[in-house]
Amino acid sequence: VQLQASGGGLVQPGESLTLSCAASGFSFNIYYMYWVRQAPGKDIEWISSINPGSYITEYADSVKGRFTISRDNAKNTLYLHMSSLKSDDTAVYYCSKDSKGANRGQGTLVTVSS
């Protein structure tokens, strides 16, 4: 199983960013998928999930209304569109096969700073 997140970077508060996660080594199209993040000095935080057919999505209160999860099963890719970014969103973002991040892949760093 390989999960490789990309698309992170340094952005200013209020800006947008879209993360991608390339999945391989398992049947991506039959699994719920998750985004989790870990801010400096803090525990892993679940932020969003999506069912295999993309008709069920859920978000943590901290990102609801600002982040949008999506997936392309034909490309084995998970996405996270993030808008109205805040400094509190600074973290390493991971895609995962579980909501606690135990099966997460390599993350991508998002830094929100002016």
N, C-alpha and C positions, 0 to 999 in steps of 0.2 A: 504494500500500500504506500503510495506517495501522494502527498498533498503539498503543493508549492504555491504559497501566496506571493503576490507581487502587486506593484502599483503604489506602494507607500511613498512618503516623501515629506518635505517640509512645506506647510501651507499656513496662510494667515487665518485668524479667526474669521468666520463667516464664509470662507471659501468651500469649494467642493472637491471631492476626490473619489475615484472609483477603484476599488480593489478587485483583483481577479485571483482565482485559485484553480490551478490545473490539477486534476485528479487522475490517477492511474493505478493499475494493479487491483482494481475491484470493480464490481458492477455499479458504477456511479448512479445509473438511472433508477435504481431500486432503493436507494438509501435516502432517508432524511439527511440533510446537511446543515451544518451550523457554522456561524462565525462566533468566535470568542476573542477576547482581548486581555492583555495584561499590562496594566500601567506600572510605572516604576515603583517598586516596593509594595505592590498590592497583589492580591490573589487573582487568579483567572476569573474573568467575568463573562458569562454568556450574554450575547447581545442580540442574536437573531437566529431563526431557524426556518427551513423551508422543506415542504414534503416533496416526494419524488415528482409529482405532477405539477408542482408550482402553484397549486390552488390554495394551499394553506401556508401562511407566513405568520411569524410571531416576532415580537420585538420586546426588548427590555424597555422599561419606562424611560431609562436614561437616553435612549436613541429614538424612541417612537416619534414618528412624524418628520424625522430628519434623515433616517437611513432607510434604504430599500434593498432587500435581498432578492436575488434572482438567480436563475441557473439556465444553462444550455446543455441539455443531456446529450445532444448530438456531438458537442465539443468537449464533453466531460469537464465542464468549467462552471464554477460558482462565482458569483459576483456580489459586491457590496457597494452600492452607491451611497456616498456620504455627503450630506449637504449641511449648511449652517454649522460648520465645524467649530468646536469650542476648545479651549485649552485642556479641559477635562477629558477630551477625546484622545489626547496624546497617549499612545500605547503601542505595543506590538500586537498586530492583528493576525489571527490564525483561522484557517478553516479547519473543521474537525468533523469526524463521524459521530461524535457524541457531544452532548450539551456541556459537559464539564471539561472538555478539552483534553481528555486522557488520550484520545486518538487524533491529536492535532498534528499538523505538518509543520513545515518551516514557515515562520511568520514574516511579516513585513512591517517595518516601523513607520508609524504615522506620527509626525510632530506638528502640533498646532501652536504656533507662536508668532507674535508680531515682532 
